[in-house]
Amino acid sequence: MPDRISVAKTYKLYIGGAFPRSESGRSYPVRDARGAFLANAAQASRKDVRDAVAAARKAFPGWSGATAYNRGQVLYRVAELLEGRREQFIAEVAAGEGKRSQSIVDAAVDRWVWYAGWSDKVATVLGASNPVAGPYFSFSVPEPTGVVGVLAPQSSSLLGLVSVLAPVIATGNTAVVITSQDRPLPAITLSEVLATSDVPAGVVNILTGRTAELAPWLASHADVNALDLTGAPESLRTDLERAAAGTVKRILRARSGEPDWTRQPDISRLRAFVETKTVWHPMGV
């Protein structure tokens, strides 16, 4: 009996809750840590960036309008599904990063849970009831910024990705993510998790391809409100900041020194993409 030929997986983009191929029809080879061929991933184009931003903008009112408690439940459901596909993530991270991956995957799941737990606590920690000299109530409340463009870390294909994506959507934003260029497979598997979870279509959109090609279009897009440059190559950062300045985007730069996904998380990333709205209300008689 002849040996069976396994079914090769077709890796696609994740836009608006669907899995389209790149409109350009392009793909590029993904190799493991030793240089051996793993798969062909879709190579997104400028048009795919525009489609992803449109999907994120469409999803923003519903996601930002959901209760913080509900968003936390939705994120926790993602963690449950991540745990269920743990072995697949371990294999993909090991292939791409060439290191022991069990602890990395466990840390990624735990970090997703950590941010899920913060969803309904951010307003209490970052908001305030302000003392005023008059018959008024004054409240300061954090609100999501809007559509956030995220350049995922290049070297950390899962833990780094979770560390930059989870806080963006936990605070009510929607996201367009450009994955690690050379290690996109865990991000694609994460998109399958998101598609089968309770995360509404368009809240997270994941693009694979060449960072240098896609990032400038994301940075200059007028309907993107903020940009996380954590995974931007050093040679691109100045140009991306200039492009983002044209539409007055909020920018999160990568921290100097040790990457923050190698440490315990804190609320700095939750704070990065919220804006404080102050409301005045007259006191009743």
GIDABEL-V586413 format. One record per residue. RES is the residue in three letters. SS is DSSP state (2 for helix, 1 for strand, 0 for the rest). Layout:
res = [RES,RES]
ss = [SS,SS]
//
This chain:
res = [MET,PRO,ASP,ARG,ILE,SER,VAL,ALA,LYS,THR,TYR,LYS,LEU,TYR,ILE,GLY,GLY,ALA,PHE,PRO,ARG,SER,GLU,SER,GLY,ARG,SER,TYR,PRO,VAL,ARG,ASP,ALA,ARG,GLY,ALA,PHE,LEU,ALA,ASN,ALA,ALA,GLN,ALA,SER,ARG,LYS,ASP,VAL,ARG,ASP,ALA,VAL,ALA,ALA,ALA,ARG,LYS,ALA,PHE,PRO,GLY,TRP,SER,GLY,ALA,THR,ALA,TYR,ASN,ARG,GLY,GLN,VAL,LEU,TYR,ARG,VAL,ALA,GLU,LEU,LEU,GLU,GLY,ARG,ARG,GLU,GLN,PHE,ILE,ALA,GLU,VAL,ALA,ALA,GLY,GLU,GLY,LYS,ARG,SER,GLN,SER,ILE,VAL,ASP,ALA,ALA,VAL,ASP,ARG,TRP,VAL,TRP,TYR,ALA,GLY,TRP,SER,ASP,LYS,VAL,ALA,THR,VAL,LEU,GLY,ALA,SER,ASN,PRO,VAL,ALA,GLY,PRO,TYR,PHE,SER,PHE,SER,VAL,PRO,GLU,PRO,THR,GLY,VAL,VAL,GLY,VAL,LEU,ALA,PRO,GLN,SER,SER,SER,LEU,LEU,GLY,LEU,VAL,SER,VAL,LEU,ALA,PRO,VAL,ILE,ALA,THR,GLY,ASN,THR,ALA,VAL,VAL,ILE,THR,SER,GLN,ASP,ARG,PRO,LEU,PRO,ALA,ILE,THR,LEU,SER,GLU,VAL,LEU,ALA,THR,SER,ASP,VAL,PRO,ALA,GLY,VAL,VAL,ASN,ILE,LEU,THR,GLY,ARG,THR,ALA,GLU,LEU,ALA,PRO,TRP,LEU,ALA,SER,HIS,ALA,ASP,VAL,ASN,ALA,LEU,ASP,LEU,THR,GLY,ALA,PRO,GLU,SER,LEU,ARG,THR,ASP,LEU,GLU,ARG,ALA,ALA,ALA,GLY,THR,VAL,LYS,ARG,ILE,LEU,ARG,ALA,ARG,SER,GLY,GLU,PRO,ASP,TRP,THR,ARG,GLN,PRO,ASP,ILE,SER,ARG,LEU,ARG,ALA,PHE,VAL,GLU,THR,LYS,THR,VAL,TRP,HIS,PRO,MET,GLY,VAL]
ss = [0,0,0,0,0,0,0,0,0,0,0,0,0,1,1,0,0,1,0,0,0,0,0,0,0,0,1,1,1,1,1,0,0,0,0,0,1,1,1,1,1,1,0,0,0,2,2,2,2,2,2,2,2,2,2,2,2,2,2,2,2,2,2,2,2,0,0,2,2,2,2,2,2,2,2,2,2,2,2,2,2,2,2,2,0,2,2,2,2,2,2,2,2,2,2,2,2,0,0,0,0,2,2,2,2,2,2,2,2,2,2,2,2,2,2,2,2,2,0,0,0,2,2,2,2,2,0,1,1,0,0,0,0,0,0,1,1,1,1,1,1,1,1,1,0,0,1,1,1,1,1,0,0,0,0,0,0,0,2,2,2,2,2,2,2,2,2,2,2,2,0,0,0,1,1,1,1,1,0,0,0,0,0,0,2,2,2,2,2,2,2,2,2,2,2,0,0,0,0,0,0,0,0,1,1,1,1,0,0,0,2,2,2,2,2,2,2,2,2,2,0,0,0,0,0,1,1,1,0,0,0,0,0,2,2,2,2,2,2,2,2,2,2,2,2,0,0,0,0,1,1,1,0,0,0,0,0,0,0,2,2,2,0,0,0,0,0,2,2,2,2,2,0,1,1,1,1,1,1,1,1,1,0,0,0]
//
